[in-house]
Amino acid sequence: MQSFLEEVVGRVRETFPSLENVVFVLPSKRAGTFVRNAIAKSAQRTAFAPEIYSIEGFVEQIAGIAYATNTEQLFELYTSYEELTKGEKDNFYAFSKWGQTLLQDFNEIDRYLIDVRQLFSNLSAIQEIGVWAPDAPRTQMMEDYVAFWATIGTLYDHFNTSLLQKGIGHQGLVYRKAYEQVDCYLNEHSEKIHIFIGFNALNTAEEKIIQRIIAHTNTEIYWDIDQSFLNDPIHDAGLFIRQHLSTWDYFKNNKLNGLSNFYTTPKKIEIIGLPKNVSQAKYVGHLLNELHLSEQNTLTKTAVVLGDETLLNPILNAIPETLSDVNITMGYPLHKTDLATLFIQFMELYINKDPQGWFYQPILGFLANPYVQILFSDEERNTATHLTEKIKKNNWAYLKAGKLFQASNEHAMVDLIFYDENHTPLDFVKRCSVLITRLKEKFDALNDSLSKEYLYRFHQLFTQLQELLEKHGFVNDMKSLLGLFKELLSSETLDFKGEPLEGLQIMGMLESRNLDFETVILTSVNEGILPSGKSNNSFIPFDLKRAFNLPTYIEKDAVYTYHFYRLLQRAKNVYLLYNTEPDILEGGEKSRLIHQLLTDPNKRSQIKEIVAAPKLEPSVKQLEEIEKDEHLMTLVQEHAEKGLSPTSLSNYIRNPIDFYTRNLLGIENVQEVEETVAHNTFGTIVHDSLELLYTSFVGDILSEVKLKAAKTKVKETVKQEFQKTYLDGDISRGKNLIAFNVVVRYIENFLDMEIVACKKHEIKIIALEQKLSTTLDIPEVNYPIRLKGKLDRIDSKDGIVRIIDYKTGKVIAKDVKLTNWDNLTAEYDYSKAFQLLCYALMYSNSSKAGDIQAGIISFKNLKSGLLPFTLKDRTEKTKTDDTFIDKEVLHNFNAELKKLILEICNPQLPFKEKEV
């Protein structure tokens, strides 16, 4: 297949044997590379090469001024705005939000050579009508708004003049200047032969410049259009060229060069629906693998064209490893790199800094950044990990630079990154430059070339930022700096270096202009992406644009329709992929371009439609089973000899896998900063506070006087226990202050209950937080089994020994009532009754006491008092529930406990997961 560019070069060669004075002008630089290659292939002898320009480069040459960067334009526009605006003004951060839209409008106005006085007069009148109300006076805000639009023409003039004085211009200004200078250019280059290739939609400046050159020099223009689209009066792919044919004087005496008839040739077209972007990327990889296996040379004539350029990264990961030659025309967006995240996180730290310091979560996120991990690592330790652990361990909800510096053992990088002084954005940028230098040293040591490539681009970026900040003083806060940084970042790419003439080509839609491939894989052919829809990022209303012949979304849709069908013209194999799961962010339903293709009677028979989806197999949750091998049985033995606690046995009853992971393997939950007091911390503080208050009562009988004296110490004691358990956590405000007062109220209410009880009963404290253990008699197991635990309180009430367990959660009477011994070790609902029986067994074995009681005091159900373990006999309806734990009860419990432990220690019975 001869490509369009090869065909044009051949025809130019026939007309102009020497190309020394020929100037080729194309829509893009990439197309120029292919023209240069076509000329080299067709050359028979050594000769001078022609000049080859993209249209933008050619216009710049005529105008004699350079293109300003987008950031330079934004700064110059704000400077003009500041000088011209009286009274209150937006700061740079607020201005940048609408300034970009104004830049686009100025750019478009100049590219289309609009009479600015007339346009701005109409625009000002429209804006004034927008705030007009017959019965209501204007507010000051309305007056300012109308005044701004009345002076928009002055702002435009001032902005353009300031750019021209510096020898630069926005794209529209360069185009307007080129239109004004085209006659001078023609006088200076009258001997030049101009060849315009492959244009479609042209702005007014381009049209007039090309027409002027055509009229005054030896010039040819070649259009890349198929007869099928040109002859169809309503087909958008031929819209602009049909307009040129009807309006250009050139076509009154000249025919249209470049007309082809390839679209009607037989093609294999597949339209493939896939769920989500990842599926599209994987399917592209599948197609490339099939093409590679079918014919080795196929991929040299294949292009993957990305309708949505954010698919680049997943597609790169999906390319088969067997493909050796891949050329990527697009650049990788710099804002998608981890380094971009590092600097954005760094800036956001100082934007969101509180007077108390930094909240711990963004600090932890920053310390987790892979580049911060590299910066903070040395041969001895990773300081970032050390800081993270220390923050979590000490519950530092808010942090200041000094605390972080001390916690890091005065690490130099901590001193560089974290500071409390108020620095200007310029100071911050300089600090970032130092950070880049430190990172480079690390990457040199790691021999990480790719990261150094990224880093170099960020070095350039911050150098540019520094120059701008030194020149302009209106970026005076971190929010403005971050906005500017993101603006710069959005237009920066890390360009891939490859061979554009060999191997598989991956490109965006605009990069495909004038290029031809036998096989085309086009992704994201969804409404809202191809074409992009009715977005109107402009201050100029639709009707005003139509009146002044400015482009709207209608023309934009026609441009993408042309690119879409131009890709299909010479292609033999076409794969159109679209997302079957549309949403607002990833485009709408199947594109209208696909629907249009499906209604084409000449192509319908050549199209195959499929919907592809990953094979889905229902996931049936298999309950986990862990066989007890020799190592696991060793862990069981060690744990049993060390001592089984009521809590660990309750874990087993609830779910044996929990017992395996937590009690045998010792895997605990990940440590986190307790921003607010956690339930377990809350419980520990209550227990420890009561122990401290009651310690002096051990061995004594409770009295009203002693308890009232203890009540006066509650706040002081609770505060002391908070400091011990909650470490450096802040309890001076918020939920933690509420938690502190709740603990105080719980304990005060408990003491009040005790005061009432001691008036009616004789209560003697026997022990507090008593550690007990007992060896169980289980001859079937050939190693000792110990049961151990800590009893919150042992007392006697009117001579009856009571074992009391404190619970800060809510417990009710039925939680400690047992109706059937078989349920005790089978159901977790009886875990509290089980724990009380464990405590009773240990105490009974150690003290040889007689009948005892065991119960729970629930601080969320304090009015119920002590909730005693109760054995209910269902067979004797009239018998009252038994709250005493006697020898018979302990005997029955021993039997159930033995069965449970034998199950745990049986090597033949695996640990089986329970559905919790």
Beta strands, then each sheet from edge to edge (+ up, - down):
strand 1: 22-26
strand 2: 51-54
strand 3: 66-67
strand 4: 168-169
strand 5: 193-197
strand 6: 219-226
strand 7: 257-260
strand 8: 268-274
strand 9: 302-306
strand 10: 326-328
strand 11: 331-333
strand 12: 358-359
strand 13: 398-399
strand 14: 493-495
strand 15: 504-508
strand 16: 519-523
strand 17: 573-579
strand 18: 607-611
strand 19: 625-626
strand 20: 763-776
strand 21: 785-797
strand 22: 800-807
strand 23: 817-818
strand 24: 853-858
strand 25: 866-868
strand 26: 870-871
strand 27: 911-912
sheet 1: 2+ 1+ 5+ 6+ 7+
sheet 2: 3+ 4+
sheet 3: 10+ 15+ 9+ 16+ 17+ 8+ 18+
sheet 4: 11+ 14-
sheet 5: 12+ 13-
sheet 6: 19+ 27-
sheet 7: 20+ 21- 22+ 24+ 25-
sheet 8: 23+ 26+
end
